[in-house]
């Protein structure tokens, strides 16, 4: 399947969403743990009726704010956050705009 949607990869069943991934090639043995980890994460994905929309998960309104980003980065430091912050501070920017 060259062009598939999420809906094409499963179906809604009584117990929730049942995934039926249709891969373009066979899965190699070394890839099985990664595929199993993906399937485990997908177990907790839920779908709702309605239009899709963007939402910022670190603010109760769902809207992005610099304050909510800063709070998230400083209260829960992780390797990803630290790496991201280092990259941001190394960006060359104009002194005055």
KEVOMI-548391 format. One line per 4 residues: number of its first residue (from 1); for each residue y, z, x of C-alpha. Coordinates in steps of 0.5 Angstrom, whole numbers, plus 500, padded with zeros to 3 digits. Each point is the difference from the previous one (the first is absolute). Layout:
! KEVOMI-548391
NUM = Y,Z,X  ...;
This chain:
! KEVOMI-548391
1 = 500,500,500  506,498,503  505,502,495  498,507,496;
5 = 504,505,497  498,508,500  497,498,493  495,495,502;
9 = 497,505,505  498,505,495  500,502,493  502,506,495;
13 = 494,504,498  498,506,496  501,505,507  506,496,502;
17 = 501,494,505  494,497,503  501,496,506  496,494,501;
21 = 503,497,507  499,493,501  500,499,507  501,493,504;
25 = 495,501,505  494,505,501  502,507,503  497,501,507;
29 = 497,507,501  506,503,504  504,499,494  496,503,495;
33 = 503,507,502  507,497,499  498,497,493  497,506,498;
37 = 506,504,502  504,495,496  496,501,494  500,507,500;
41 = 508,500,500  500,495,494  496,505,496  506,504,499;
45 = 504,494,498  502,499,493  504,495,495  505,501,495;
49 = 502,495,494  507,498,501  504,496,505  500,501,507;
53 = 506,503,504  502,503,507  500,507,500  502,505,506;
57 = 494,506,500  505,505,504  505,500,494  499,503,493;
61 = 504,494,497  496,495,504  506,498,503  501,499,508;
65 = 505,505,503  501,501,507  500,507,499  493,500,497;
69 = 498,496,506  503,504,505  497,506,497  493,497,499;
73 = 500,498,508  502,507,502  496,504,496  493,496,501;
77 = 501,498,507  494,495,501  498,495,506  503,494,495;
81 = 506,504,499  502,502,507  498,493,502  505,497,495;
85 = 505,504,502  500,498,507  500,493,498  506,501,496;
89 = 504,504,505  499,494,505  503,495,496  506,497,503;
93 = 506,500,495  507,499,500  504,506,502  505,498,494;
97 = 500,496,494;
